[in-house]
Amino acid sequence: MVWLKFVFAFITASFIFCSYASAAPPASFFFNTSGNNVISNFPNILDSSSIVFEVITDRFVTCRYGQNSGVSYSAMDGTFELNFGNVHKKNLIDLPDGTHTFYVACRNSTDTSNNLLAASFNTLASVSAQIIFSDEPPFNAGLISFSLVTSRFVQGTPSLSYSFNGVSYSPIPLFGGGVNWQGYFIIPQTINEAIGSFQFNAIDLEGRQGSDITSGSVFIIDNVKPKTLVNFAAIGYQSRIELHWQTDDVDIVKYELYRTNSPNVGYSDFYKEIDGVESYIDTSVELGKTYYYRISAIDSAGNEGELSIESFATVLRSDVNSSTGLPLHLHGFVDNALSNIDLILGDIAEIEKALEFKKDDEKNILIDIGIFSDINAAKSELNFLKGDISKYKLQSLSNSELTNKLNAAELKIGTIKKKVPEDLIVSERRNLDEGYLVSDLEKTILEIYPDIGEQELSVRVDNSIRDMDQASFSVSREAYSLEIVYLDGTRTKKTLIRENIKGDIDVHGNFSVVYYVPKDMVETIEELEFKKGDYSILKEDSILSFNPSTNEIIYVIGKQLNLEYLDDLKVILLHDEIKLNGKVHFFTGYFSFFDFKIKKNSGIFIGIAFVLIMLIYLYFVKFKTRSIGNIFLLEKKINSAFDLIDEKNIVKGKTEYNEISNIYKNLNLRERKIVYPKIQELIKKIEELKYGMED
């Protein structure tokens, strides 16, 4: 603001000087200093109240002037601004209309004559204006009213326009009459600091045009708020509270002090206006009471800065003995830290209130992802920290020791704020009623038990279909892409998935709810943060099992997913055991893979197990070579088909595809599982070629 005032003064002085130097007409006279007294009249009427009075002498002399005749050179009080050689000039301003006579005497070191020049001229100034503001500048944002006074009566309404940049001017409507007019304009909040100016034009009753503004032609705009005051501290003494603060802003004219008997001081709690000084002693207090304060700065334009941090102090019944506990002058810094925590707790209370007004579905999301739990945890941490900081007043700490402790507390506060959710944004949501296909059941069972036989696979699939139909088993899925905004301004993205399971499932039966998560969605099950649903892991990277009483599964993933992945999630009902060839086989993972109950005949069991292991080994050796050969041949055919499609060789490509189909039909389930992804990729390639040919 100081620099703006300097620029304003410079521009004003330059404006006045330029106005006089360029706009003021000259009244020029010649003076023969060696002759007798001379009377000289300027022939023209000068149409200005400001003129350049110029005297040219016949020799190099120094001249003076006065307005009374018969006055000697030494008694004259008028001096020329330019008084060198034979040219002598003086700017005369604010001359009234009429005849003006000035008497000039000149001397040099050898001439003591007292010859006089009586120089006369007439002025009849054109119309000019004065602008008088209702309030003194500088101005801040808002309505600015003023009066415009013309030097004489004018025809019609004078023209006045204003500018905030000296380039583009906007007209101002004037109302009034005679020589007195009023007007107003608006300074927007978007202008920070600027120097405004006016342009004036009017025609007097004699038809002469004037544009001079003799005062009020420029004004300062200042919309910049003062800085927030720092190191604001309240210290309680007996029967008084002393307040201290600091500022490096030199444009402050006063301070506004706010006070209440409870925390959260606001602008509505105005208490005192303090002029200029950076301290105040509040004696309007009661013993034993605690008072809360905040303060703001007011600059010369009337801008009020933000309220300082809140500080509070208790009026002591007797002054504290500073030899014990924290020195008295440091208490205010502790109070500031406590006030800061109170402000954050107040913000959290407002956040809780706002979240309570969320729609029911959004509120359920907040509950599911644990936002309210996070908020309660943050409040507990802040209140615990507040208790610790309060104890600093009982400790004998130096200034640096207290500063270190308060800085550590501030870091802790910053960490807590990173965990306080402020708002929840639901960027995308999707609902899906899941059905099941035989292929889904086969795929899930093979993921759990890749070595299962075809007969057992078929039995398990049939049993699952029967069980789900009998239980009217169904799953509805909800998924939400979320963005959480935290109190410190940081953001994080998450995905919430909610599985609602319905069905008349016998909770005492041999069932499990099996949940398949595709690897494209997460790399490991550990990325799922379960909020509801007890589970066990069947396979680390993809499959979980839940007991049959589970009716809802809720979990959060710490990233935003493409919600199209929902189609690949599978929830199915599987029997824990099946009868195959007269024997009971146990299966899913909420229980164990094998449920061997060995209480006796362990020798017989070990013998049978050994025979089984040898049979499996012989089977593997016998068929391993055939299996590898089939897969190798099929993959070779598939790669050849890819090449033919790229070459758009339809005839050979069709032949190759038929051979691939025949080989695939003869594969067992395990072999099919190995080559199935490549088959799917080939089918997709054929579809793309088909659509391209149709186009």
Secondary structure, DSSP 8 states (H G I E B T S, - for coil): -HHHHHHHHHHHHHHHHHIIIIIS-EEEEEE-TTSS-EEEEEEEEE-SS-EEEEEEESSS-EEEEESSTT--GGG--EE-SEEETTEEEEEE-S--SEEEEEEEEEE-SS-----EEEEEEEE----EEEEEESS-S-B-SEEEEEEEEESS-BSS--EEEEESSSSS-EE---EEETTEEEEEEEE-TT--EEEEEEEEEEEBTTS-EE-EEEE--EEEEE-------EEEEEEEEBTEEEEEEE---TTEEEEEEEEESSS---GGGEEEEEES-SEEEE-S--TT-EEEEEEEEEETT--B------EEEE-BSS---TTSSS-GGGHHHHHHHHHHHHHHHHHHHHHHHHHHTS-HHHHHHHHHHTHHHHHHHHHHHHHHHHHHHHGGGGS---HHHHHHHHHHHHHHHHHHHTT-EEEEEEEEEEEEEE---HHHHHHHHHHH-TT--HHHHHHHHHHHHHHHHHTT-EEEEEEEEEEEEETTS-EEEEEEEEEEEES---TTSSEEEEEE--TTT-SSGGGEEEEE--EEEEETTTEEEE-TT--EEEEEESS---GGGGGG-EEEEEESEEEETTEEEE--TTS-S-----SS-HHHHHHHHHHHHHHHHHHHHHHHHHHHHHHHHHHHHHHHHHHHHHTT-HHHHHHHHHHHHHHHHTS-HHHHHHHHHHHHHHHHHHHHHHHHHH-
